[in-house]
Amino acid sequence: MVERNELQVWAAVEAIRQRRPVVHNITNFVVMNTTANALLALGASPVMAHAEEEMADMVDIASALVINLGTLSKVWVSAMFKAAERAATRGIPIVLDPVGAGASRYRTDTACELATATPPTIIRGNASEIMALCGDHTRTKGVDSTEASRDALAAAHTLHASLGSVVCVSGETDYIVGGQKTFRIANGHPMMTRVTGLGCTATALCGAFAAVTLDPAQAAAQAMAVMGIAGEMAAEKAEGPGTLQLHFLDALYRLTKADVSQRLRLEC
């Protein structure tokens, strides 16, 4: 099973590099540059567009849609609904990141309305965000989680049962709930939490992997594994969070089959 996981992860990385899938991101100002560069380094082709007037055209050229609630506005929310509806019509995967759900009523309500209006293929968030999306009244610390990822497993299963979406809970250990499977990924490094936007980057990578992997639970697991492996490789060379960002992009770009084989810590 371990060898099979390694082969599947690496096959997906190769598919992204060969196909260069277009990933349409409606994401926040803080992370646009980081997520675009990460997608490029991995081999995907990012589009960062949020104008409602071009949503249909942008979704039509994409292989996946990523919706990120980091910097909300009424105009952007309207574009998110329109893009999700178009993506569902086209049958391309939708990845939702309910950034900061639980921090404000508007943010939580928007995340819930998006998730129910057009259920995403994958929902990725930290424990507090996933629990808030499920109706738990836990509070987030800004956009940071106040809970451990394992604490949100029950909420993840509830969301999966009600929406049909694969639910990815990120943290020190990542959990992916989907179908009859629960994946556990132990890759990553504590310094990654000191760099803003890496959680949102994980969501964007979920979009890239969902574009080439039919099983969305496997796609999310592959994305989180590669994210964690690249983070480990970067941390070994970095002197702090600033250089971690640089080495992280290089690690995505230079990732090899041997890196995956030697480092992957994924259980199903």
C-alpha positions in Angstrom: 0.0 0.0 0.0 2.9 2.4 0.8 4.5 1.8 -2.5 1.2 2.3 -4.3 0.7 5.6 -2.6 4.2 6.7 -3.6 3.5 5.7 -7.2 0.2 7.5 -7.3 1.5 10.7 -5.8 4.4 10.8 -8.3 2.2 9.9 -11.2 0.0 12.9 -10.3 3.0 15.2 -10.1 4.1 14.1 -13.6 0.6 14.6 -15.0 0.5 18.2 -13.7 3.9 18.9 -15.3 2.9 17.3 -18.6 -0.6 18.7 -18.9 -0.1 22.1 -17.2 -3.7 22.4 -16.1 -5.2 25.9 -15.8 -6.2 26.5 -12.2 -8.6 29.5 -11.9 -8.2 31.2 -8.5 -10.5 33.6 -6.9 -8.3 34.3 -3.9 -7.2 37.0 -1.6 -4.8 39.9 -1.9 -2.4 38.5 0.7 -1.6 35.2 -1.1 -2.1 35.9 -4.9 1.6 36.0 -5.6 2.5 33.1 -3.3 -0.1 30.7 -4.7 0.5 31.7 -8.3 4.2 31.0 -8.0 3.6 27.7 -6.2 1.3 26.5 -9.0 3.9 27.6 -11.6 6.7 25.9 -9.7 4.7 22.6 -9.5 3.9 22.8 -13.2 0.3 24.1 -13.3 -0.9 27.3 -15.0 -2.5 29.8 -12.6 -5.2 32.3 -13.5 -5.9 34.9 -10.8 -9.2 36.6 -11.7 -12.2 37.8 -9.7 -14.2 40.2 -11.9 -17.7 38.9 -12.2 -17.9 40.0 -15.8 -15.3 37.5 -16.9 -16.1 34.6 -14.6 -17.8 32.4 -17.3 -14.9 33.0 -19.8 -12.2 32.2 -17.2 -13.9 29.1 -15.9 -14.4 27.9 -19.4 -10.6 27.7 -20.0 -9.8 26.2 -16.6 -9.4 22.6 -15.4 -10.2 23.4 -11.8 -11.6 26.3 -9.8 -10.3 27.4 -6.4 -12.4 29.8 -4.2 -10.6 31.4 -1.3 -12.5 33.6 1.2 -9.5 35.4 2.6 -10.4 39.0 1.6 -14.1 39.2 1.2 -16.2 41.8 -0.5 -19.7 41.8 -1.8 -18.5 42.0 -5.4 -16.1 39.1 -5.0 -18.7 37.0 -3.3 -21.0 37.5 -6.2 -18.2 36.4 -8.6 -17.6 33.3 -6.5 -21.2 32.1 -6.8 -21.2 32.7 -10.5 -17.9 30.9 -11.0 -18.9 27.9 -8.9 -22.2 27.6 -10.8 -20.3 27.7 -14.1 -17.7 25.2 -12.9 -20.4 22.8 -11.8 -22.1 23.1 -15.2 -18.8 22.2 -16.9 -18.0 19.4 -14.5 -14.7 20.7 -13.4 -13.5 20.3 -9.7 -14.2 23.1 -7.3 -12.0 23.7 -4.2 -13.3 25.9 -1.4 -11.1 27.4 1.3 -13.4 28.9 4.0 -10.6 31.2 5.3 -11.4 32.6 8.7 -14.8 30.9 9.0 -15.9 31.4 12.6 -14.1 34.8 12.9 -17.2 36.8 11.8 -20.8 36.0 11.0 -20.5 37.4 7.5 -17.5 35.2 6.7 -19.1 32.1 8.2 -22.4 32.6 6.5 -20.8 33.3 3.2 -18.8 30.0 3.4 -21.9 28.0 4.3 -23.9 29.6 1.5 -21.2 28.9 -1.0 -20.9 25.3 0.2 -24.6 24.6 0.0 -25.5 26.4 -3.2 -22.9 24.5 -5.2 -21.2 21.8 -3.1 -17.5 21.9 -3.7 -15.5 18.9 -4.8 -13.0 19.6 -2.0 -13.2 21.8 1.1 -9.8 22.5 2.7 -9.4 24.4 5.9 -7.9 24.3 9.3 -9.7 22.6 12.2 -11.5 25.8 13.5 -12.7 26.7 10.0 -14.1 23.2 9.3 -15.8 23.1 12.7 -17.3 26.5 12.1 -18.6 25.5 8.7 -20.3 22.5 10.3 -22.1 24.8 12.8 -19.7 24.5 15.7 -19.4 27.8 17.6 -15.7 27.6 18.0 -13.8 30.8 17.4 -10.8 31.2 15.2 -7.8 33.3 16.1 -8.0 35.6 13.1 -7.4 33.1 10.3 -5.5 30.7 12.6 -6.9 27.6 14.1 -7.5 27.3 17.8 -8.1 23.6 17.5 -6.0 20.5 16.5 -6.8 18.9 13.2 -7.9 15.7 14.8 -10.5 17.6 16.8 -12.3 18.4 13.5 -12.6 14.9 12.2 -16.2 14.5 13.4 -17.1 17.8 11.7 -15.3 16.7 8.5 -17.4 13.5 8.4 -20.6 15.4 9.0 -19.8 17.9 6.2 -18.9 15.0 3.8 -22.1 13.2 4.6 -24.3 16.4 4.1 -22.6 17.9 1.1 -20.8 15.0 -0.6 -17.6 17.1 -0.6 -14.2 15.7 0.3 -13.1 17.5 3.4 -9.4 18.2 4.1 -8.4 19.3 7.6 -4.9 20.7 7.7 -2.7 21.0 10.7 0.3 19.3 12.3 -1.2 16.2 10.8 -3.5 16.5 7.8 -6.7 14.5 7.5 -8.7 14.0 4.3 -12.2 12.5 4.6 -14.0 11.3 1.4 -16.0 8.3 0.3 -15.1 5.3 2.4 -11.6 6.6 3.0 -9.8 8.7 5.5 -6.2 9.7 4.7 -3.7 10.8 7.3 -0.6 12.8 6.2 2.2 13.5 8.6 4.5 15.4 6.3 5.4 19.1 6.9 7.5 21.3 9.2 6.5 23.6 12.1 8.2 26.6 10.4 5.5 26.5 7.7 3.1 28.0 10.2 5.3 31.1 10.3 4.7 31.9 6.6 1.5 33.6 5.6 -0.4 32.1 2.7 0.9 28.5 2.9 -2.5 27.2 3.9 -4.0 29.0 0.9 -1.2 27.5 -1.2 -2.3 24.1 -0.1 -5.8 24.8 -1.3 -4.4 25.9 -4.7 -2.4 22.8 -5.0 -5.5 20.8 -4.2 -7.0 22.4 -7.4 -4.0 21.4 -9.5 -4.1 17.7 -8.3 -7.9 17.6 -8.7 -7.4 18.6 -12.3 -5.4 15.4 -13.0 -6.7 12.9 -10.4 -10.3 11.6 -10.8 -10.7 10.6 -7.1 -10.9 13.9 -5.2 -10.0 12.3 -1.9 -6.8 11.0 -3.5 -6.2 14.4 -5.2 -6.4 16.2 -1.8 -4.1 13.7 -0.2 -1.6 14.0 -3.0 -1.7 17.8 -2.7 -1.2 17.8 1.0 1.6 15.2 0.8 3.5 17.2 -1.8 2.9 20.4 0.2 4.4 18.8 3.3 7.3 17.2 1.5 8.3 20.4 -0.1 8.0 22.2 3.2 10.3 19.7 4.8 12.9 20.1 2.1 12.7 23.8 2.3 13.1 23.9 6.1 16.3 21.9 5.8 17.9 24.7 3.9 16.1 27.8 5.3 17.5 30.1 8.0 14.0 31.3 8.9 10.5 32.0 7.4 11.8 34.4 4.8 14.1 32.0 3.1 11.6 29.1 3.7 9.3 30.7 1.1 12.1 30.8 -1.5 13.3 27.2 -0.9 9.7 26.0 -0.8 9.1 27.1 -4.4 12.4 25.6 -5.4 11.5 22.3 -3.7 8.2 22.1 -5.7 10.1 22.8 -8.9 12.8 20.3 -8.2 10.7 17.6 -6.6 11.7 14.1 -7.7 10.3 10.6 -7.5 13.1 9.8 -5.0 12.0 12.7 -2.8 8.4 11.3 -2.7 9.6 7.8 -2.1 11.9 8.7 0.7 9.7 11.2 2.6 6.1 10.3 2.0 4.2 9.7 5.3 0.7 8.9 4.1 -1.8 6.4 5.5 -5.2 5.4 4.3 
